[in-house]
Amino acid sequence: MAEYTSTHTGIQLDATITKLLATSGSWDDTASDLTSKSGSWEDVTNDITSKTGSIEYTDSLLPDGGYCGTVINKAAGETIEFGDLCYIDTNGSASLANASSSLKLPALYLAVENIATDATGKFLRRGYAKTGSFSFTTGAFLYIESSSASGSISGSAPGATGANVQIIGIATDTDTIEFEPNMTLVELS
């Protein structure tokens, strides 16, 4: 068993583990049980004997354009930019969400890189993202924009008749969000 503490891009790991594939950073591998690669944590041999410890996300350590949390790789159904909200379209690709169309909801993912149509890219499922292009009131709930700006995040709930309200997270700072999409949709009448 290897015991260690590591902090990397806002993520701190304190754990006792065995034969785990470590990713995204340099990790102290005193027991020679770990391999450092890029990607995400996974148990490659299904033999984690102890699950003590925790993974801590510290959003204040994120650089501009940084993110941490649960990330998936998915094909883009259209051109997508960092910070865009996406739903799963009928082809199974991530496409831009829009609160004015129930067919383009719920928003499940936040793009954490620019992605060309039909290319595979990284999407945040839950976690934190930071960019200077965000400008929100700290502590405010965040929603899907209901205007023609598909994929956009708003600090105000939609108000138009027929629009759908979905809370997608909260602003932890003016340029940082905690992305935790709520699956409850409310259509305004």
C-alpha positions as a Markdown table, in Angstrom:
| # | Residue | x | y | z |
|---|---|---|---|---|
| 1 | Met | 0.0 | 0.0 | 0.0 |
| 2 | Ala | 1.2 | 3.5 | -0.8 |
| 3 | Glu | 0.2 | 6.5 | 1.4 |
| 4 | Tyr | 0.5 | 10.0 | 0.1 |
| 5 | Thr | -0.8 | 13.5 | -0.2 |
| 6 | Ser | -0.7 | 15.4 | -3.5 |
| 7 | Thr | -2.1 | 18.7 | -4.7 |
| 8 | His | -2.4 | 19.4 | -8.4 |
| 9 | Thr | -4.4 | 22.1 | -10.2 |
| 10 | Gly | -6.9 | 22.5 | -7.3 |
| 11 | Ile | -7.2 | 18.8 | -6.5 |
| 12 | Gln | -5.8 | 17.4 | -3.3 |
| 13 | Leu | -5.7 | 13.7 | -2.7 |
| 14 | Asp | -5.2 | 12.2 | 0.7 |
| 15 | Ala | -5.6 | 8.4 | 0.5 |
| 16 | Thr | -4.3 | 5.0 | 1.2 |
| 17 | Ile | -4.4 | 3.0 | -2.0 |
| 18 | Thr | -3.0 | 0.1 | -3.9 |
| 19 | Lys | -2.3 | -0.4 | -7.6 |
| 20 | Leu | -4.2 | 2.7 | -8.8 |
| 21 | Leu | -3.5 | 4.4 | -12.1 |
| 22 | Ala | -2.7 | 8.1 | -11.3 |
| 23 | Thr | -3.3 | 10.9 | -13.8 |
| 24 | Ser | -2.9 | 14.5 | -14.6 |
| 25 | Gly | 0.2 | 15.5 | -12.7 |
| 26 | Ser | 3.2 | 14.2 | -10.9 |
| 27 | Trp | 2.5 | 12.0 | -7.9 |
| 28 | Asp | 4.9 | 10.6 | -5.2 |
| 29 | Asp | 5.2 | 6.9 | -6.1 |
| 30 | Thr | 7.2 | 5.6 | -3.2 |
| 31 | Ala | 5.8 | 2.1 | -3.4 |
| 32 | Ser | 6.2 | 1.8 | -7.2 |
| 33 | Asp | 2.6 | 0.8 | -7.5 |
| 34 | Leu | 1.5 | 3.8 | -9.6 |
| 35 | Thr | 1.8 | 4.8 | -13.1 |
| 36 | Ser | 1.6 | 8.5 | -14.0 |
| 37 | Lys | -0.4 | 9.3 | -17.2 |
| 38 | Ser | -2.9 | 12.0 | -18.3 |
| 39 | Gly | -6.6 | 11.2 | -17.9 |
| 40 | Ser | -8.6 | 10.4 | -14.8 |
| 41 | Trp | -8.2 | 8.2 | -11.7 |
| 42 | Glu | -9.2 | 4.6 | -12.3 |
| 43 | Asp | -8.7 | 1.3 | -10.5 |
| 44 | Val | -6.9 | -0.8 | -13.2 |
| 45 | Thr | -6.7 | -4.0 | -11.2 |
| 46 | Asn | -9.9 | -3.8 | -9.0 |
| 47 | Asp | -7.8 | -4.3 | -5.9 |
| 48 | Ile | -8.1 | -1.1 | -4.0 |
| 49 | Thr | -8.0 | -2.4 | -0.4 |
| 50 | Ser | -8.6 | 0.8 | 1.4 |
| 51 | Lys | -10.7 | 3.7 | 0.5 |
| 52 | Thr | -9.7 | 6.1 | 3.3 |
| 53 | Gly | -9.1 | 9.7 | 2.5 |
| 54 | Ser | -10.8 | 12.2 | 0.2 |
| 55 | Ile | -10.5 | 14.1 | -3.0 |
| 56 | Glu | -10.8 | 17.9 | -2.4 |
| 57 | Tyr | -11.5 | 20.4 | -5.1 |
| 58 | Thr | -10.2 | 23.9 | -4.3 |
| 59 | Asp | -11.6 | 26.3 | -6.9 |
| 60 | Ser | -9.4 | 29.2 | -5.8 |
| 61 | Leu | -6.4 | 27.4 | -7.1 |
| 62 | Leu | -7.7 | 27.1 | -10.7 |
| 63 | Pro | -5.9 | 29.0 | -13.4 |
| 64 | Asp | -7.9 | 31.0 | -16.0 |
| 65 | Gly | -9.3 | 28.3 | -18.3 |
| 66 | Gly | -8.9 | 25.7 | -15.6 |
| 67 | Tyr | -11.4 | 23.1 | -14.4 |
| 68 | Cys | -11.6 | 20.1 | -12.0 |
| 69 | Gly | -14.2 | 17.5 | -11.4 |
| 70 | Thr | -15.8 | 14.7 | -13.3 |
| 71 | Val | -14.8 | 15.0 | -17.0 |
| 72 | Ile | -16.0 | 12.9 | -19.9 |
| 73 | Asn | -14.9 | 12.7 | -23.6 |
| 74 | Lys | -17.8 | 13.1 | -26.1 |
| 75 | Ala | -18.3 | 13.9 | -29.7 |
| 76 | Ala | -19.6 | 17.5 | -30.4 |
| 77 | Gly | -22.7 | 17.8 | -32.6 |
| 78 | Glu | -21.7 | 21.3 | -33.5 |
| 79 | Thr | -19.0 | 23.8 | -32.8 |
| 80 | Ile | -18.6 | 24.3 | -29.1 |
| 81 | Glu | -16.5 | 26.7 | -27.0 |
| 82 | Phe | -15.2 | 26.6 | -23.5 |
| 83 | Gly | -18.0 | 27.4 | -21.0 |
| 84 | Asp | -20.9 | 26.3 | -23.3 |
| 85 | Leu | -23.7 | 24.3 | -21.8 |
| 86 | Cys | -24.6 | 21.1 | -23.7 |
| 87 | Tyr | -27.3 | 18.4 | -23.9 |
| 88 | Ile | -27.3 | 15.0 | -25.6 |
| 89 | Asp | -28.8 | 15.3 | -29.1 |
| 90 | Thr | -30.6 | 12.6 | -31.0 |
| 91 | Asn | -27.2 | 11.4 | -32.5 |
| 92 | Gly | -25.8 | 10.9 | -29.0 |
| 93 | Ser | -23.4 | 13.9 | -29.4 |
| 94 | Ala | -23.1 | 17.0 | -27.2 |
| 95 | Ser | -24.9 | 20.0 | -28.7 |
| 96 | Leu | -25.7 | 23.5 | -27.4 |
| 97 | Ala | -28.5 | 23.6 | -24.8 |
| 98 | Asn | -31.1 | 26.3 | -25.0 |
| 99 | Ala | -33.8 | 27.1 | -22.4 |
| 100 | Ser | -36.3 | 28.2 | -25.1 |
| 101 | Ser | -36.5 | 24.7 | -26.6 |
| 102 | Ser | -37.4 | 21.6 | -24.5 |
| 103 | Leu | -35.8 | 19.5 | -27.2 |
| 104 | Lys | -32.4 | 21.1 | -26.3 |
| 105 | Leu | -32.5 | 20.2 | -22.6 |
| 106 | Pro | -31.6 | 19.2 | -20.0 |
| 107 | Ala | -28.1 | 20.7 | -20.0 |
| 108 | Leu | -25.8 | 17.9 | -18.7 |
| 109 | Tyr | -22.3 | 19.1 | -19.7 |
| 110 | Leu | -20.1 | 22.1 | -19.6 |
| 111 | Ala | -17.5 | 22.3 | -22.4 |
| 112 | Val | -14.0 | 22.7 | -20.9 |
| 113 | Glu | -12.2 | 23.3 | -24.3 |
| 114 | Asn | -13.1 | 24.5 | -27.7 |
| 115 | Ile | -14.4 | 21.6 | -29.9 |
| 116 | Ala | -15.0 | 21.4 | -33.6 |
| 117 | Thr | -18.1 | 19.8 | -35.0 |
| 118 | Asp | -17.8 | 15.9 | -35.0 |
| 119 | Ala | -14.6 | 16.1 | -33.0 |
| 120 | Thr | -14.3 | 14.5 | -29.5 |
| 121 | Gly | -13.7 | 16.9 | -26.7 |
| 122 | Lys | -13.7 | 17.3 | -22.9 |
| 123 | Phe | -16.9 | 18.1 | -21.0 |
| 124 | Leu | -17.4 | 18.7 | -17.3 |
| 125 | Arg | -20.2 | 16.6 | -15.8 |
| 126 | Arg | -19.8 | 18.0 | -12.3 |
| 127 | Gly | -17.1 | 20.2 | -10.8 |
| 128 | Tyr | -15.6 | 23.7 | -11.1 |
| 129 | Ala | -14.6 | 25.8 | -14.1 |
| 130 | Lys | -12.9 | 29.2 | -14.2 |
| 131 | Thr | -12.5 | 31.7 | -17.1 |
| 132 | Gly | -12.2 | 35.4 | -17.4 |
| 133 | Ser | -15.1 | 35.4 | -19.8 |
| 134 | Phe | -17.4 | 34.5 | -16.8 |
| 135 | Ser | -18.8 | 37.6 | -15.0 |
| 136 | Phe | -21.3 | 36.5 | -12.4 |
| 137 | Thr | -22.3 | 37.7 | -8.9 |
| 138 | Thr | -20.6 | 35.5 | -6.3 |
| 139 | Gly | -23.1 | 33.2 | -4.6 |
| 140 | Ala | -25.8 | 33.6 | -7.4 |
| 141 | Phe | -27.6 | 30.6 | -8.9 |
| 142 | Leu | -26.8 | 30.1 | -12.6 |
| 143 | Tyr | -29.2 | 29.1 | -15.4 |
| 144 | Ile | -29.3 | 28.3 | -19.1 |
| 145 | Glu | -29.8 | 31.4 | -21.2 |
| 146 | Ser | -33.1 | 31.4 | -23.0 |
| 147 | Ser | -32.2 | 33.8 | -25.8 |
| 148 | Ser | -30.8 | 33.0 | -29.2 |
| 149 | Ala | -27.4 | 32.5 | -27.5 |
| 150 | Ser | -27.5 | 28.7 | -27.3 |
| 151 | Gly | -25.2 | 27.2 | -24.7 |
| 152 | Ser | -24.8 | 30.4 | -22.7 |
| 153 | Ile | -24.9 | 30.6 | -18.9 |
| 154 | Ser | -27.0 | 33.4 | -17.3 |
| 155 | Gly | -27.1 | 34.8 | -13.8 |
| 156 | Ser | -30.8 | 35.4 | -14.3 |
| 157 | Ala | -33.6 | 32.8 | -14.6 |
| 158 | Pro | -35.4 | 32.9 | -17.9 |
| 159 | Gly | -38.7 | 34.8 | -17.8 |
| 160 | Ala | -40.4 | 34.4 | -21.2 |
| 161 | Thr | -43.5 | 32.3 | -21.6 |
| 162 | Gly | -42.6 | 28.8 | -22.8 |
| 163 | Ala | -39.0 | 29.1 | -21.5 |
| 164 | Asn | -37.6 | 26.3 | -19.4 |
| 165 | Val | -35.8 | 27.0 | -16.1 |
| 166 | Gln | -32.9 | 24.8 | -15.1 |
| 167 | Ile | -30.4 | 25.7 | -12.4 |
| 168 | Ile | -27.0 | 24.5 | -13.6 |
| 169 | Gly | -24.9 | 25.6 | -10.7 |
| 170 | Ile | -23.7 | 28.5 | -8.6 |
| 171 | Ala | -21.0 | 31.2 | -9.0 |
| 172 | Thr | -18.3 | 30.6 | -6.4 |
| 173 | Asp | -16.5 | 33.8 | -7.6 |
| 174 | Thr | -17.1 | 36.3 | -10.4 |
| 175 | Asp | -15.1 | 34.1 | -12.8 |
| 176 | Thr | -15.6 | 30.6 | -11.3 |
| 177 | Ile | -18.6 | 28.4 | -11.3 |
| 178 | Glu | -19.5 | 25.2 | -9.5 |
| 179 | Phe | -21.2 | 23.2 | -12.2 |
| 180 | Glu | -23.9 | 20.9 | -10.7 |
| 181 | Pro | -26.8 | 20.7 | -13.1 |
| 182 | Asn | -30.2 | 20.1 | -11.6 |
| 183 | Met | -32.3 | 17.8 | -13.7 |
| 184 | Thr | -35.6 | 19.5 | -12.7 |
| 185 | Leu | -37.0 | 21.6 | -15.5 |
| 186 | Val | -39.8 | 24.1 | -15.0 |
| 187 | Glu | -41.6 | 25.4 | -18.2 |
| 188 | Leu | -42.9 | 28.9 | -17.7 |
| 189 | Ser | -46.5 | 29.6 | -18.7 |
